[in-house]
Amino acid sequence: MIPAPEIIFMGVLVGIILASSLTHLFAISSLGISVFSKSPVCESCADPQPYSRRIPILATLFFSKKCPVCGHEPPRLYAFLEMVIFAFSIWAFSAAKPVLALQISVLGFALLGVTYMDLKKWIIPNVFILYILAVALLAMVVGTVSIAHALSGLLVASVVSLFIILPQKFGSGDKTLALGDVKLCLAVALWLGWILSAYVFFLASVLAILTWMLSGFFKGFSARRRVPFGPFVALSTMIFGIGRVLDPQFVTHLLTYRF
């Protein structure tokens, strides 16, 4: 069934808003600027930038993205990430009801931001956590996720968080606690519920362990060597989140092991 033009328009509008916010959030997160800052700034020198640089795709094609003050040019990867967010939002609104499509669009946007920042700078900015919490709150308000399931998901995430913190607290590493990973797990669990949370954290852990083992052949095996956990949580969340969008009985199938 072809979605109505109004639904596609909503997907385009949401995609533009989210894509135009991405590089701005990268900049303020890198510079430590308040999340409530609305003025676009250069990621390198923090100088105010024209609003034309906030327009996704068009800014890449028709406007110079170099800072007029310091000459800094954002990575070309930014334009690709904007396109991914834009296309994903349109797909979400064409595949699901508007309320669920809005949730998965914003969730995908936030998790993409988490993945980039964790891989690039080893940080998970609070602003992306706030977006995920907003999605979870919306899901509880509209009934996509019940409050009981959200709280049970939070319980699962709390247990997982102990396995993240305790080895770093009492192990042989640098004793730096991965609180960003903990906040991410707690936030996504509210939207996932306990069933999806269990699957997501299991898959994320398996992927993280396999990555650590494979990279050990090139970098050496050491208990001090770490891998960012956030991207694996983000990837697993999107896999199961998309499953929920495509199949209304997805959670039931997971619970009964009927794949």
N, C-alpha and C positions, 0 to 999 in steps of 0.2 A: 504494500500500500504506500502510495506517494504522500508524504506529509503535506498538510495545507501550507500555502505560502506564508501565513502568519507564523507558523511554527518555525519554518526555515528562517524567516526574518528575525525571530527571537534568538535562534542559534547564531546567526551572523552578528547580531548586536552584542550578545554575551561574549562571543569570541573576540570581537574588536575591543571591548572593555578590558577583558582579561589580558589579551596580548599587549595592549598599550600600557598595562600596569607592570608587566614583567621586568623590563629593564630598569624602570624606576625603582622597583623594590630591590633589585640587585644592587643598585647604586646606594640607596640609603642604608641597606644592610651592610655593605662593605665599608661605608664611611661612619656607621654608628649614628646616623641621623634619626630623629624621631619618626616613628611609623606614621604619625599624623601630618608629616610634611607633604604638601601637595605639589610644591614647585619642583619641576625636573631639574636635576643637577648632574654635573659631570662626575662620573665614577672615579676619576683620578684626582681632580682639583676641587671638587664640590662647588664649582662656579655654576650659577643658574643657567639653564639652557632654554632655547625656544621650545614652545609646545609642539612645534612641527615634528620634533624628534620623538614625540610620544605616539605618533600615528603609526601603527604597525604596517608593514609591507610598503605603504606609500612613502614612509620616511626612508626606507631602504632604497627605493627606486628613484625618488625625485629630490630628496634633500641630502645634503652632506651631513654625515653623522659625526664629523670631527668637531671636537670642542674648539670654539673660536679663541679660547684663552690659552690652553695648554697643548692643543693639537691632538689630544687623546681620541682614539677611535675605538668604540666598543667592538668586541670580537664579532666576527661574522656569524658565529654560532647563535648569537642573540636573534638574528633575523630568522634562522631556521626554527628556533624554539617558539618564536611568535607564530610562525606558520603552523607548527604542530598544535599549539593551543587553539588557534583559529579553526583549523580543520576538525579537531577533536570535538569542539563545541558544536559545530554544525552536525557532525555525526551523532552526537548524543541527543540532540533535539529531534533528529530524524528517526532515532531508534527507540526512544523512551518518552514517557509522559513528561510534560514540561517541568514539573516539580522535581522529579528524579533526574531529568536531564540537567537541570540547573545544579543540583547537588554534585553529580559526577563531573560536570564541567569545571566547577570551582575546585573540587577535590583534585582533579587532574592537574589544574593550574598550580595549586599549592604543592603537590607532590613533585611536580617537575622542578619547581623552584627549590625545594628541599634537596632534590637529587643533585642539581647543578652546584648549589652552594656547599653541600657536604663534600662532593668530589673535588671542588676547586679550592675551598678554603677551610675544610674540616669544621664547618659551623652549620647549625640549623637555626636560621633566624626566627625569632619569635613571631614575626609578622605572618609567616606562612603557617605557623601553628595556630594563630588566631583565625585564619581563613578556614582551617580544618575544623576548629571548634565551632565556628559559625555554621558550617555545613551540618555538623552533628546536631546542633541546637535546632536548625531548621528541620532536620529529619525527624526529631522527636516531636516538634510542634505539629507537623503535618501527618505524623503517624507512619512514616516510612520505616522508622525504627522505634520500637516501644522503649519506654524508660527502663523497664526491667531488663531488657536485652542490652541496652546501653550500659547500665550499671554492671551487669555481669561481664560485659566486654571489658569494662574498666578493671574489674577484678582480675581477669586473665592478663591484661597488660601490666598490672601491678606485680604479678608473679614473674612475668618476663623481665620486668625492670630490675628485679632483684638479681637475676642472672646476668644482667648487664653491669650493674653497679658493684656487686660484691667481688667478682674476680679482679676488677680494677682497684678496688679499695684495699684488698688484702693480698693481691697478687704481686708479681715481680715487675709490673709495669711502672709507668711514671706517676701513678696514683691520680691521674687526671680523670675525673668522673665524666662519663658521656651523658650529661644531663639533657642535651639536645635530643639524643636518641630516646631517652626516657619520656620526655614531653611529647615527642612524635608518636610513640607507641600508645601513650595514654589518650592522645587526641584522636587518632584513627580508630581506636577501639570503641569509642563512644558511637561512631557511625557504623562500625562493622557489627557490633553485637558479639556475643561470646563464641558463636559457632564460626563465623568468618574470621574472628580474631585468632582463634586457635589455628586455623589453616594458614592464615597470613604469617603469623609469627613462626610457625614451623617451617614454611617454605623459605621465609627470609633467613632463618638460621641456617638451613641447609645450603642455600646459595652463598651465604657469607663464609661458611666453613669451606666449601668447595673452592671459592675464590682465594681464600687464605692458603689453602693447600697448593693450588695451582701456581699462585704467585710465589710460593716458597721455593719452587724450583729455580726461579730467576733471582730472587732477593734473599734467599736463605731462610731456613726455619728458625724462628725465634719467638719466644713468648712475648717479647716486647714489641714485635711488629703487629700493627693494628690494621684493620680494614674498616672503612666507614660502613656503618650498619644502616644508616638512614636510606640510602638508595635501594637497598634490598627490601626494606619495609615498604617503601614507596612503590616499587615494582610489584610486589606481591599484593599490595592493597589494590592497585589498579587492575591486576589480573582478575581478582575475585570481585572487585567492584563492577567491572565490565560484565562479568558473569551474571551478577544480579540484575544489570540493565537488560541483558539479552533474554534472561529466563526468570520470570516472576517466581518460579518454584525452585530457584537455584539453591537457596539456603536449606530448603527441605531435602533436596537431593544430596547435599553435603552431609546433612544429619543422618540420612539413611544409607549413605555410601552408594547411592545409585547415580553413577556418572553417565 
